[in-house]
Amino acid sequence: MQQFASHITRGLALTLAVTLFGALALVVLPGIIVAQDAPAADCDSGPNVACPAPGDASAQYVGSVTALPDGVVLLLTDAGLGRARECGGPAEIAAMAQALYDALPAEQKAEVQLDWTGGQLLDEIYGHAFLNELSGGVPGMGSIYERSNPINIDFADYGGPGTMTAEASAEQATFAALGAVHRAAC
């Protein structure tokens, strides 16, 4: 019984820590979520956009994957944002997005290869989903809520060509912290 109470207490403490950290990030560091570079493209809007086929299991979670010369844009559904906040969810979302990206014609993909299983990407997916949920009903946080989906993955932030900006560094640090707390709670 004492062990059960310890698990409950630890789970509640981690949940409180994640919530407080997220609220602090939204209040103190509003500049960390900067305007997204590219909006999500509509399905069938070009050869660089992949969308799940009707009946594909990923259609419930991923709206589209867009290949850009300097990155990838992931548009998640509401269910996808919810799944990305669950234990193991970011990895599942990344695997679904990778399958869609892999279906794009080779000439539409950048030469840079993204590590779809890497912790940094999983942290970014979770971070966007977490901030989307946290800021959804908070007055004055509409811009963060609106910018949390789609998820713009800039290759420069992942060691690819280009330069990581100071804002992107702050964003990645926030995502890493949120991801660490999320993994600890799982």
C-alpha positions, -999 to +999 in steps of 0.1 A: +000+000+000+028+024+008+045+017-025+012+025-043+009+058-025+045+065-034+038+060-071+007+081-070+026+109-052+054+108-076+030+109-106+012+138-092+045+157-085+057+151-120+024+162-135+025+194-114+061+200-124+053+197-161+023+220-158+043+246-138+072+245-162+049+249-192+030+278-176+063+294-167+075+290-203+043+305-216+044+335-192+082+342-190+094+332-224+067+341-249+094+347-275+104+310-277+076+301-300+083+323-330+063+326-361+064+294-381+083+297-414+059+276-435+022+269-430+010+234-435+001+227-472-033+214-483-034+178-494-028+174-531-013+209-533+019+197-548+044+168-552+061+178-520+030+171-498+021+137-486-012+129-469-025+096-455-048+077-478-084+072-467-085+043-444-048+046-435-044+043-397-022+074-397-050+095-411-064+097-375-032+114-363-013+130-392-029+155-415+000+160-439+038+160-442+054+186-464+090+184-476+108+218-479+144+225-490+153+234-454+130+211-434+098+192-430+064+205-419+041+181-399+004+189-395-012+168-368-049+163-362-064+170-328-062+132-321-025+133-332-018+162-308-035+142-280-015+110-289+017+130-290+012+139-253+008+102-243+037+079-233+052+065-265+030+089-286+058+111-301+076+080-314+044+067-330+036+101-346+072+103-359+070+068-374+037+077-392+052+110-405+083+092-417+062+067-436+044+095-454+077+114-460+092+083-475+064+081-499+073+114-515+092+114-548+130+115-542+134+148-560+111+165-535+131+155-505+161+174-492+195+157-492+196+161-454+183+129-437+163+135-406+167+110-377+130+102-373+137+082-341+160+108-324+152+122-290+154+158-303+126+152-328+104+133-303+109+161-278+099+187-304+067+167-313+058+164-276+067+200-269+044+213-296+016+190-285+021+200-248+021+238-256-009+233-278-029+218-250-016+242-223-022+273-243-055+263-259-078+278-233-055+305-219-065+341-229-038+360-246-019+329-256-036+325-290-005+331-310+013+302-292-017+280-296-019+288-333+018+283-339+020+250-321+005+231-350+019+226-377+053+215-364+081+231-385+112+210-383+141+231-395+171+210-406+195+237-392+181+229-357+192+193-362+227+198-374+218+203-411+228+231-433+221+266-422+225+283-388+203+278-358+189+311-345+189+322-309+151+317-309+155+282-322+181+274-296+156+286-269+129+265-285+150+234-286+161+238-250+124+242-239+114+211-259+143+191-244+132+201-209+096+193-216+106+160-232+128+150-202+099+156-178+075+137-201+098+107-202+103+107-165+065+107-160+061+077-183 
